[in-house]
């Protein structure tokens, strides 16, 4: 065989690039890259690739670094001190102190809004009307209880609202007095002024040695129609007995109902009736005069 008869195929055989024809040792998913002991963990099921896993790990580390770890019961004094110090730096978080730890309690009250001193409580617009001694005591109680300015003012406003101010008291007294006068005028009619005068005369008989009590009673009688009526009736009784000679206006004091009752009483008295009916009787003129006066009052 000659060299010219030799035929050599120098064409390069085609290279197959089909993935199916190449061996592939890469895992089908991210979990397959993990050690077998971690693949079944529930927390690992959400990761689809290494990037998401790394990102989550970094976020967790950042969160852990800014969080406050609660010490266990075995923590030492130093660790507890660091924990409490870090806790106090968190806005809105407070530590409940022991009741006998005065310093810690005061620190808590300050953090909750209590003023630094009890004199720093602001009472607002009620200052002029408040009793200074009572207000000072109230501030002390509020401070000891740790009340904030808002709490102090709310309770103080409620307390002050339970009592009317001087203008309200005066207005109520005037209204009561007017109501009393109307009731007495309705009962006494035209004898109102005279009866009021006689009731005052009765009170004045006891003024010596009892002036303060008498002034209070006079004030009360002006707002109490029943008391005024009682005093007026006392004036009538004392006048009849002659024990009060200053009640000179008694003869003109009588309501129509009282006048009719007196007419009936006099006519049931045989001696008076005889004198009244018998013109020859020595007491006839006076009896007629008394009956005439009673009939005038009875007519109103």
Buried (B, 14 or more C-beta within 10 A) or exposed (E): EEEEEEEEEEEEEEEEEEEEEEEEEEEEEBBEEBEEEEBEEEEEEEBEEEEEBEEEEEEEEEEEEEEEEEEEEEBEEEEEEBBEEEEEEEEEEEEEBEEEEEEBBBBBBEEEEBBEEBEEBEBEEBEEEBEEEEBEEBBEEBBEEBBBBEBBBEBBEEEBEEEEEEEEEEEEEEEBBEEBBEBBBEBBBEBBEBBBBBBBBBBEBEEEEEEEEBEEBBEEBBBBBEBBBBBBBBBBBBBEEEEBEEBEBBEBBBBBEBBBBBBEEBEEEEEBEEBBEEEEBEBBEEBBEBBEBBEEBBEE
